[in-house]
Amino acid sequence: MHVVLPGDIDDRTVPSGGNVYDRRVCEELVELGVSVRETAIPGGWPRPDPATRTKLARALAGFPDGAVVLLDGLVACGVPDVVVAHARRLRLVVLVHLPLADETGLAPALAAELDAAERRCLRAASAVVATSPWAARRLVHHHGLAERGVHTVTPGTDPAPLAPGTDGASRLLCVASVTPRKGHDLLVEALAAVADLPWSCECVGPLRRDPAHVTRLRRLIERHELGDRVRLVGPRTGDQLAGAYAAADLAVLPSRAETYGMVVTEALARGIPVLATAVCGVPETLGQAPGGGVPGLLVPPGDARALAVGLRRWLGDDDLRQDLRRLAWRRREALATWSESAREMAHVLATLRE
């Protein structure tokens, strides 16, 4: 099987949920005995320059007739003129992490252009893989795809020790790239509204994807005089990321759009409750603990005031915190593994070889 990936797949300075998904699924497919040949193509996806488009075209042309080719949607969906030309010759599977037009802050004309390009690409593919049930339903209805050709392969989790936390309440952790879609500005406004309570918040995630947004966010933090309580620490991986989770009492995800929200299950894998926006696929990701009960709090998206209410509830109610922590511990035991995700992906790919 051939896999076409973004060029930053292993760049630790710009980690993303999509890159983690691609890497872990490829690794687990190999463990299952699948022969995986990766082609990583650097470029400004989903709108690459001509040289990058040529590299993708050459890569696709080099695959043998009838080959199963899994393409990351960030690479494939913006360039249907390159991809669709090979749809009859190859068995193309497009993996959609986030519909292109759902990225926050796009000009309407650009969003429409990307949406049309994605539709053309997905309709030509032999199969489409979405990373959440919500995303699969949306792709079917929005792009007019046949349900039988759209599959769901959700992210897995790695086993992790229970997080001891800090004091059980006050240490907040937000793991997300600092971009408009992730809603850090909403989080800062909400934190300003609960500044009378004890808390500190560490924001872990790449800072270079949208430098102008990062600058605006730093100014917002300064305006609310929260510089000693809100820290933008940049990307963390490995032991550093594990340490951030270990110290966390509550994980916060204030996204405006989120297909799945891998950080939700990464937190739950450590028994950490989650405060998140009830957007797109996040409620399904948070799920329920065995026996019932949601292991966190969900608030409306794009609403800093609602986010502040959720924070105040968490910080001010010890009984609530204990209940949510117990639910997170139970939910932790029911999370899927990356091996399970890879088996689901292998099943999808096997159907194309029949």
C-alpha positions as CSV (number, residue, x, y, z in Angstrom):
1,M,0.0,0.0,0.0
2,H,1.2,3.5,-0.9
3,V,0.6,6.4,1.5
4,V,0.9,10.1,0.4
5,L,1.5,12.4,3.4
6,P,2.2,16.1,4.1
7,G,5.9,16.9,4.2
8,D,5.8,18.0,7.9
9,I,4.6,14.5,9.0
10,D,7.5,14.1,11.4
11,D,8.3,17.7,12.1
12,R,8.2,18.0,15.9
13,T,8.1,21.8,15.7
14,V,4.6,21.7,14.2
15,P,2.8,18.6,15.7
16,S,-0.8,18.2,14.8
17,G,-3.6,15.7,15.4
18,G,-3.6,14.9,11.7
19,N,0.1,14.1,11.6
20,V,-0.1,12.0,14.7
21,Y,-3.0,10.1,13.2
22,D,-1.1,9.5,10.0
23,R,2.0,8.4,11.7
24,R,0.4,6.0,14.3
25,V,-1.9,4.4,11.7
26,C,1.0,3.7,9.3
27,E,3.1,2.3,12.2
28,E,0.3,0.0,13.3
29,L,-0.5,-1.1,9.8
30,V,3.1,-2.3,9.5
31,E,2.7,-4.2,12.8
32,L,-0.3,-5.9,11.2
33,G,1.9,-7.1,8.3
34,V,0.8,-4.5,5.8
35,S,3.5,-3.3,3.4
36,V,3.4,0.5,3.7
37,R,5.4,2.7,1.4
38,E,5.3,6.4,2.4
39,T,5.7,9.4,0.2
40,A,5.9,12.7,2.1
41,I,5.6,15.8,-0.1
42,P,6.5,19.2,1.5
43,G,4.5,22.1,0.4
44,G,1.9,24.7,1.2
45,W,-1.1,22.4,1.3
46,P,-3.9,22.6,0.5
47,R,-2.8,25.3,-2.0
48,P,0.6,24.2,-3.2
49,D,2.8,26.1,-5.6
50,P,3.4,24.7,-9.2
51,A,6.6,22.8,-8.2
52,T,4.9,21.0,-5.4
53,R,1.9,20.1,-7.6
54,T,4.4,18.6,-10.1
55,K,6.0,16.5,-7.3
56,L,2.6,15.1,-6.4
57,A,1.7,14.4,-10.0
58,R,5.0,12.6,-10.5
59,A,4.5,10.5,-7.3
60,L,1.0,9.4,-8.4
61,A,2.3,8.6,-11.9
62,G,5.0,6.4,-10.4
63,F,2.6,4.1,-8.6
64,P,1.7,0.9,-10.5
65,D,-1.7,0.3,-12.1
66,G,-4.3,-0.9,-9.6
67,A,-2.2,0.1,-6.6
68,V,-4.1,1.1,-3.4
69,V,-3.0,4.7,-2.5
70,L,-4.1,6.3,0.7
71,L,-3.8,10.1,0.5
72,D,-4.0,12.6,3.3
73,G,-6.9,14.9,2.4
74,L,-4.8,18.0,3.1
75,V,-2.6,16.9,0.2
76,A,-5.3,15.6,-2.1
77,C,-8.4,17.7,-1.7
78,G,-7.1,21.0,-2.9
79,V,-5.7,19.8,-6.2
80,P,-8.4,17.6,-7.9
81,D,-6.9,18.4,-11.3
82,V,-3.8,16.5,-10.2
83,V,-5.5,13.7,-8.3
84,V,-8.6,12.9,-10.4
85,A,-6.4,12.1,-13.5
86,H,-5.3,9.0,-11.7
87,A,-8.6,7.9,-10.3
88,R,-9.3,5.3,-13.0
89,R,-5.8,3.8,-12.9
90,L,-5.3,3.7,-9.1
91,R,-7.5,2.8,-6.2
92,L,-7.5,6.1,-4.4
93,V,-8.5,6.4,-0.7
94,V,-8.8,10.0,0.6
95,L,-8.4,10.4,4.4
96,V,-10.3,13.6,5.5
97,H,-9.1,15.0,8.9
98,L,-11.0,18.3,8.5
99,P,-13.1,19.4,5.5
100,L,-11.0,22.2,3.8
101,A,-13.7,24.8,3.9
102,D,-14.2,24.3,7.7
103,E,-10.9,26.1,8.6
104,T,-11.7,29.2,10.5
105,G,-11.0,32.6,9.0
106,L,-11.1,31.7,5.3
107,A,-12.4,34.4,2.9
108,P,-15.8,33.3,1.5
109,A,-14.5,33.0,-2.0
110,L,-11.6,30.9,-1.0
111,A,-13.8,28.6,1.2
112,A,-16.1,28.1,-1.8
113,E,-13.1,27.3,-4.0
114,L,-11.7,24.8,-1.6
115,D,-15.1,23.2,-1.0
116,A,-15.7,22.7,-4.7
117,A,-12.2,21.2,-5.1
118,E,-12.7,18.8,-2.2
119,R,-16.1,17.7,-3.7
120,R,-14.5,16.9,-7.0
121,C,-11.7,15.0,-5.4
122,L,-13.8,12.9,-3.1
123,R,-16.4,12.0,-5.7
124,A,-13.6,10.6,-7.9
125,A,-12.0,8.5,-5.0
126,S,-12.6,4.8,-4.7
127,A,-13.2,5.3,-1.0
128,V,-13.2,8.1,1.6
129,V,-12.2,7.7,5.2
130,A,-13.4,10.2,7.9
131,T,-12.0,10.4,11.4
132,S,-15.3,10.7,13.2
133,P,-18.9,9.5,12.6
134,W,-19.9,13.2,12.5
135,A,-17.4,13.9,9.8
136,A,-18.5,10.9,7.8
137,R,-22.2,12.0,7.9
138,R,-21.2,15.5,6.9
139,L,-19.2,14.4,3.9
140,V,-22.0,12.2,2.7
141,H,-24.6,14.9,2.9
142,H,-22.5,17.9,2.0
143,H,-20.7,16.5,-1.0
144,G,-23.4,14.1,-2.2
145,L,-21.3,11.0,-1.7
146,A,-22.5,7.4,-1.6
147,E,-22.7,6.2,2.0
148,R,-21.2,2.8,1.1
149,G,-18.0,4.6,0.0
150,V,-17.5,6.7,3.1
151,H,-15.9,4.9,6.1
152,T,-15.1,6.0,9.7
153,V,-11.8,5.2,11.3
154,T,-11.5,7.1,14.5
155,P,-8.2,7.9,16.2
156,G,-6.8,5.5,18.8
157,T,-5.1,6.3,22.1
158,D,-1.9,5.0,23.7
159,P,-1.9,3.7,27.2
160,A,-0.9,6.3,29.8
161,P,-0.7,6.5,33.5
162,L,-3.3,8.4,35.5
163,A,-2.4,12.1,35.8
164,P,-1.8,13.1,39.5
165,G,-2.7,16.7,38.6
166,T,-1.6,19.6,40.7
167,D,-4.2,20.4,43.4
168,G,-7.2,18.7,41.8
169,A,-8.7,21.9,40.4
170,S,-6.5,24.8,39.4
171,R,-4.1,23.6,36.7
172,L,-5.7,24.0,33.3
173,L,-4.2,22.6,30.1
174,C,-5.1,23.5,26.5
175,V,-3.3,21.4,23.9
176,A,-3.9,22.8,20.4
177,S,-2.2,24.7,17.6
178,V,-2.5,28.4,18.2
179,T,-4.8,29.2,15.3
180,P,-8.2,31.0,15.2
181,R,-10.1,27.6,14.8
182,K,-8.8,26.4,18.2
183,G,-10.4,29.3,20.1
184,H,-7.6,30.4,22.4
185,D,-8.9,34.0,22.2
186,L,-12.3,32.7,23.6
187,L,-10.4,30.9,26.4
188,V,-8.5,34.0,27.4
189,E,-11.7,36.0,27.6
190,A,-13.3,33.3,29.7
191,L,-10.3,33.1,32.0
192,A,-10.4,36.9,32.4
193,A,-14.0,36.5,33.7
194,V,-12.9,34.0,36.4
195,A,-9.7,35.9,37.3
196,D,-11.0,36.1,40.9
197,L,-10.5,32.4,41.3
198,P,-7.2,30.5,41.7
199,W,-6.0,28.9,38.4
200,S,-3.1,28.8,36.0
201,C,-3.4,27.7,32.3
202,E,-0.7,26.2,30.1
203,C,-1.3,26.4,26.3
204,V,0.7,23.7,24.5
205,G,0.9,23.8,20.7
206,P,2.6,25.2,17.7
207,L,2.9,29.0,17.5
208,R,4.1,29.4,13.9
209,R,1.1,28.3,11.9
210,D,-0.6,31.8,12.2
211,P,1.9,34.3,13.6
212,A,-0.5,37.2,13.3
213,H,-3.1,35.4,15.4
214,V,-0.5,34.6,18.0
215,T,0.5,38.3,18.2
216,R,-3.2,39.2,18.7
217,L,-3.6,36.6,21.4
218,R,-0.5,37.8,23.3
219,R,-1.9,41.3,23.2
220,L,-5.3,40.0,24.5
221,I,-3.5,38.3,27.4
222,E,-1.6,41.5,28.2
223,R,-4.8,43.6,28.1
224,H,-6.4,41.3,30.7
225,E,-3.2,41.3,32.8
226,L,-3.0,37.5,32.7
227,G,0.6,37.2,31.6
228,D,1.6,35.5,34.8
229,R,-1.2,33.0,34.6
230,V,-1.6,32.1,30.9
231,R,1.5,30.6,29.3
232,L,1.9,29.9,25.6
233,V,4.7,27.4,25.7
234,G,4.8,26.2,22.1
235,P,4.8,22.6,20.9
236,R,5.6,19.8,23.3
237,T,6.2,16.1,22.4
238,G,7.4,13.0,24.2
239,D,8.2,13.4,27.9
240,Q,7.5,17.1,27.9
241,L,4.0,16.6,26.7
242,A,3.5,13.8,29.1
243,G,4.6,16.0,31.9
244,A,2.1,18.7,30.9
245,Y,-0.7,16.2,31.0
246,A,0.5,14.8,34.3
247,A,0.3,18.2,36.0
248,A,-3.2,19.0,34.5
249,D,-6.4,18.9,36.6
250,L,-8.7,19.9,33.7
251,A,-8.2,19.8,29.9
252,V,-9.8,22.6,28.0
253,L,-10.6,22.6,24.3
254,P,-12.4,25.8,23.2
255,S,-12.4,25.1,19.4
256,R,-14.8,26.8,16.9
257,A,-14.6,23.6,14.7
258,E,-13.2,20.2,15.4
259,T,-13.8,17.0,13.4
260,Y,-12.8,14.7,16.3
261,G,-10.6,16.4,18.9
262,M,-7.8,13.9,19.6
263,V,-6.7,15.9,22.7
264,V,-10.0,14.9,24.3
265,T,-9.2,11.2,24.3
266,E,-5.5,11.9,25.1
267,A,-6.7,13.6,28.3
268,L,-9.3,10.9,29.1
269,A,-6.5,8.3,28.6
270,R,-4.9,9.9,31.7
271,G,-8.2,10.2,33.6
272,I,-8.3,14.0,33.1
273,P,-11.8,15.5,32.8
274,V,-12.5,17.8,29.8
275,L,-14.2,21.1,29.3
276,A,-14.9,21.5,25.6
277,T,-17.1,23.2,23.1
278,A,-20.0,21.1,21.9
279,V,-18.9,21.5,18.3
280,C,-19.0,19.0,15.4
281,G,-17.6,15.7,16.5
282,V,-16.4,16.6,20.0
283,P,-19.5,15.4,21.9
284,E,-19.1,12.0,20.3
285,T,-15.4,11.9,21.2
286,L,-16.0,12.9,24.8
287,G,-18.7,10.2,24.9
288,Q,-20.0,8.6,28.1
289,A,-18.4,6.5,30.7
290,P,-19.5,2.8,30.9
291,G,-22.7,2.9,33.0
292,G,-23.5,6.4,31.9
293,G,-22.3,9.9,32.6
294,V,-20.3,12.4,30.6
295,P,-16.7,12.7,31.8
296,G,-16.6,16.5,31.3
297,L,-18.5,19.7,30.6
298,L,-19.7,20.8,27.1
299,V,-20.5,24.4,26.3
300,P,-21.8,26.1,23.1
301,P,-19.0,26.9,20.6
302,G,-17.9,30.5,20.0
303,D,-19.3,31.7,23.4
304,A,-16.7,33.0,25.8
305,R,-19.3,33.7,28.5
306,A,-20.5,30.1,28.4
307,L,-16.9,28.9,28.6
308,A,-16.4,31.1,31.7
309,V,-19.5,29.6,33.3
310,G,-18.1,26.1,32.7
311,L,-14.8,27.2,34.2
312,R,-16.4,28.7,37.3
313,R,-18.5,25.5,37.8
314,W,-15.3,23.4,37.7
315,L,-13.2,25.7,39.9
316,G,-16.0,26.3,42.5
317,D,-17.6,22.9,43.0
318,D,-15.5,20.2,44.6
319,D,-18.3,17.6,44.3
320,L,-18.5,18.2,40.6
321,R,-14.8,17.8,40.2
322,Q,-14.8,14.5,42.0
323,D,-17.7,13.2,40.0
324,L,-16.1,14.2,36.7
325,R,-12.8,12.7,37.6
326,R,-14.5,9.3,38.5
327,L,-16.3,9.4,35.1
328,A,-13.0,10.2,33.3
329,W,-11.4,7.2,35.0
330,R,-14.2,4.9,33.8
331,R,-14.2,6.4,30.3
332,R,-10.5,5.8,30.1
333,E,-11.0,2.0,30.3
334,A,-13.2,2.0,27.2
335,L,-11.0,4.0,24.8
336,A,-10.0,2.4,21.5
337,T,-6.3,1.7,20.8
338,W,-4.3,2.7,17.7
339,S,-4.1,-1.0,16.9
340,E,-7.9,-1.1,16.6
341,S,-7.8,2.0,14.4
342,A,-5.3,0.3,12.1
343,R,-7.3,-2.8,11.9
344,E,-10.3,-0.8,10.8
345,M,-8.2,1.0,8.2
346,A,-6.8,-2.3,7.0
347,H,-10.3,-3.6,6.5
348,V,-11.3,-0.6,4.4
349,L,-8.2,-1.0,2.2
350,A,-8.7,-4.7,1.9
351,T,-12.2,-4.2,0.4
352,L,-10.5,-2.3,-2.5
353,R,-8.3,-5.3,-3.4
354,E,-11.3,-7.7,-3.7
